Amino acid sequence: MSPADAPVEIRLRRLVLGATDPASRAERAALIRRGAVPDPAVRESARATLATIRTGGDEAVRAANERFGGGLPDGRLLLDRSELRTARDALDAQVRRALDQAIEHVRRFAETQRPDSTRTRIAPGIDLERRWAPLASVGCYVPGGSAPYPSSLVMTVVPAQVAGVEWVVVASPADRAGMNHPVLLGAAGLLEIDAFVVAGGAQAIGALAYGLPEAGLEPVERIVGPGNAWVTAAKIEICGEVGIDLPAGP
């Protein structure tokens, strides 16, 4: 038997929640009080990347893609909508049926969550109204690269469309070969999103938050979606300037 084939020993240890010794209490506290991005180096890296994008725009996003990965070989940051439609039309029939079903299910659930505006008459001539209105634009970060998640695209884009958001942008990185997963692109084509940014990590969040002036992409009003530690750190950094869903964490 080679070392690679040798069985791996796994030991499970019980953590006693009511233990009073300092070591057990410290271990319990570390488990339940951890932050979304506990590594200060990740926070600092995301902060530095965002600062360059705030002033450097498209070229700064392109440079970050070259440094960290996730970009296209030709340096383009936006895909044409025709490319998304081509990917949609090239989907395997069974895959397309599955995506259509997922989209319909998420849409049906999202429609039940739309709040209703209400009006209350306090006194003759005094009416108070609580009115719900959709955001003008939303940016959806979708994991891509070596771990593409069409499900994340569906579950972030569809609720925005149901809410009536006028402009929906998706940001997702390419893989090491500079390719976006065809099913991910096909799902974006099925949903007819308005723009697709090819970038990952903190630079993708920067592109959504500050826009891409050279490419004609305006900043969005809110950023949603899961990602790795750098995505989460970047969302935390920009939440005072752009709304976010929550720092979901990797």
Buried (B, 14 or more C-beta within 10 A) or exposed (E): EEEEEEEEEEEEEEEEEEEEEEEBEEBBEEEEEEEBBEEEEBBEBBBEBBEBBBEBBBBBBBBBBEEBBBBBEEBEBBBEBEBBBBBBEEBEEEBBEBBEEBBEEBBEEBEEEEEEEEEEEEEEEEEEEEEEEBBEBBBBBBBBBEEBBBBBBBBBBBBBBBBEBEBBBBBBBBBEEBBBBBBBBBBBBBBEBBBBBBBBBBBBBBBBBBBBEEBEBBBBBBBBBBBBBBBBBBBBBBBEEBBBBEBBBE
